[in-house]
Amino acid sequence: MSQSPFVSRPTPITNATHTQQPSGMPIHKYGQYEAVNIPDRTWPEKRITKAPRWLSTDLRDGNQALIDPMSPARKREMFDLLVRMGYKEIEVGFPSSGETDFAFVRSIIEEGAIPDDVTISVLTQAREDLIERTVESLKGAKRATVHLYNATAPTFRRVVFRGSKEQIKQIAVDGTRLVMEYAEKLLGPETTFGYQYSPEIFTDTELDFALEVCEAVCDVWQPGPGREIILNLPATVERSTPSTHADRFEWMSRNLTRREHICVSVHPHNDRGTAVAAAELAIMAGADRIEGCLFGQGERTGNVDLVTLGMNLFSQGVDPQIDFSQIDEIRRTSEYCNQMEVHPRHPYAGDLVYTAFSGSHQDAIKKGFDAMEADAAAQGKTVDEIEWAVPYLPIDPKDVGRSYEAVIRVNSQSGKGGIAYVLKNDHKLDLPRRMQIEFSKIIQQKTDSEGGEVTPAAIWAVFQDEYLPNPDNAWGRIQLRSGQTTSDTDGTDTLTVEAVVDGVDTVLTGSGNGPISAFFAALQSIGVDARLLDYQEHTMSEGASAQAASYIECAIDGKVLWGIGIDANTTRASLKAVISAVNRSAR
């Protein structure tokens, strides 16, 4: 039948409905970032299949960015953490900036705190007195690198240094020569010495000029077989999309001569919030090493986050060659050293990143864990031996030292899956689906009335009070003492139950085609009309002493209710489940 033309219809949404309006912000002050002309770029087709070299700058970049810079004790704590995690290149300070950094570098050298396979790095500007002091700090070190930088971007040339391109290039060349001279003068043969140069503000420097400066520096250092130079191309201020950043790295990597003797290092900052992506794409575009800080510490919006980068590799089955297995210890140490908290939503390390409050998320996670167990059993393997595949959890929290108890947390947004997960994970109770729905409504009433989060302990307390009467909580009409079943030759079971009914010792007797049916018949004598709707059971552990959990869904005097019983004897467990449901019906 056609619809009457006079019936009111809702107005359909159109594209015009969603047209954004001008913001009124002063966009005329900002220009587009220059693209790189590299039509045959190859990085989009690349995959990261192995870990890059890593350099931690926590003790220099990270420390400089703190409201309260690290004390010597906190600096040492951070250094020791980085060594334990497996970092082989660590920038330990800016020795010419003051006595604190100089003394720290000396302390880790003189106290033998630097493993033989770890290279420390120190930063300096391109001034002779600063270079001398910097190299002096490295006396006696086994493996050390001096990192020299000068700004090369047009704004800095014009506004800060008021120098020409040639003058800026000469600063880099002269600085490199001075580093070599003072290393020759001050360091002994016990030191394996390396050099790193950074055209600071690389992201705003013309590519051809950045290349010209780097080539001039290489002409002085003369990289070759067994003589590496590190060229660090820093996004001192992140200015472009990660894709354009990658284009700049592919262009530089293609055009550098002596490329096989150059370690190209990427040093992203997070001004646009895309430092992690910029670092990953730069590696795909030819970079060899990443410089950054744990949890993205650093000036302004921070350096790139080494934890996220390493764990991103791990989540793809690539060994980061850094040990993140105790993520909470790493976080706690970092928070102590930096006196700054890691955000609860920080990838991989935040308090809440493996936690689901949403009901649909919890249900999917619970089903994912169940499927993992079933798949592993079918293959005759453990869960840890098969590929991880749990919805909403990109990695197994256990692999970074997290317990599963934090995965599901219940509040007013939660559903049956999350509550069921808590009971299964903490108490080995695998509730049938309809019982999950029933109990989740009980918890929902609690969260709606009280607000906030319901802890696993509180969920268990509510569950016990609702389904599991015990001597300390002996609610309900019936308390079971004992039961005995006899079977006739025709298959009829007769059940005799000793119980306390309404406070009076009572013997209940009934017959049926099984203990549960016989118990229903026995309950008729005390006015309970019960009918079985569903019955499920499972063992809660392995071994001869394992307990069983029985779940009974009953129609009792017009109500549909679940009951649960737990006992080492499966018959007693089923009787307790019936009593649980009967007692609940009378509440």
C-alpha angles and dihedrals in degrees: 000000000000118000118252112256088224094062112108114246128194116253110255120238113246134190089257090061089067099046109136118228127224111275098218091229117141097259091156088078094067131065135203118269112247116256123225118244100228107128094168094054112158104192096090089068095050128101127203103239101161137033118268122227110277131215119188114212094181093116093051113021094026094045094047090056096057125107086218109029116222120278116231089262093052092046090053091048090054093046092051091049092052091050092049091050091054106254109158098187118050127172101217104185154304099276096184092055094076148318095279095063093038092051092048093054090048092048097055090047096046094042093051092239095141115087115228092249095051121093117205121208131202128196129226141169119236098265120117097229091049093047092051092050091047095052090044090060089062099060110136096013116139098212121015141158129200112215113203124185142177130177115255105174120118095244091053092045090052104034107026107029101017089213138135125247090258092052092049091049090049090056089058093045095047092045091053092050091050092050089054093047095050092044089054091047102042108027125074131217090268089074122082099207130204138178134220128186128193126193091209117223088025089163090065097037120101106256095230091051093046088053092047092053093046092049091050090052090048090051088061098042094040101210115207142133107341091002110091127182122201115220109193115197104196128201086211085171114020105232111160144041113281089250093061090045088055091049090056091052094048090049092050093044091052095047103041112103116219086030093158090063095046127088106209109208128197119212110181127184122202105235092129094036093246103097094122092053091044091053094047094048091046089056089050087050094055109281115141103198140033124213119199149115136264109269092001098287114170146099120327107338092001142250121287113291112250093192094057092044093050094044091047087061092046091052089057094050094259117131107237089200087226121101112238095158093116099046095162093055089050091050095046092049092048091049091050094048096043097034087223128112125239110236115256089233095049109135113265096347108051119109092244105035095101092038126103122196096164114098095223091049091049092050091051092047092050091049089047093055090047091050092049091054092048094047092048092049091049090054094044090242139113121258089252091059098059132068114281113248115161118140116249093008111093090186136021105264088215089067090068095042098266121137121228092239089082094051095080120038122172129224136138090296094057129102142197095289095061094046091046090050092055091051093047096043097043103029106020092240113143101195119206112248097253090048088051088056092048095050094042089061089055091052091044090057088053095050093044092052099039103026126208129064126330111219123221088250091054091048090053092048091052091046093051092048091049102042113009117061112187137173090276092046104029100169126155138048098282134050116183120227105167142336134199129192129200125186126215123215090255091060098257115140121213116202127198115191127188108206146148109250118187089341095308127109105246139176114215122195131186143149133222146130093293139356095280094049089047091051092052088053091049091052090059088075091066094044100263115139106196131168127189116239103165139358129190134164141177139174116256097212142355128272140056093291095050118135124229128221118212124194121198127187111198140178103222121180091330096317126108110216141161126227132187133205129189122196141132087243112068093211092052089046091055092047090050089051091055091048090049091056093043093050091048091053090058096048 
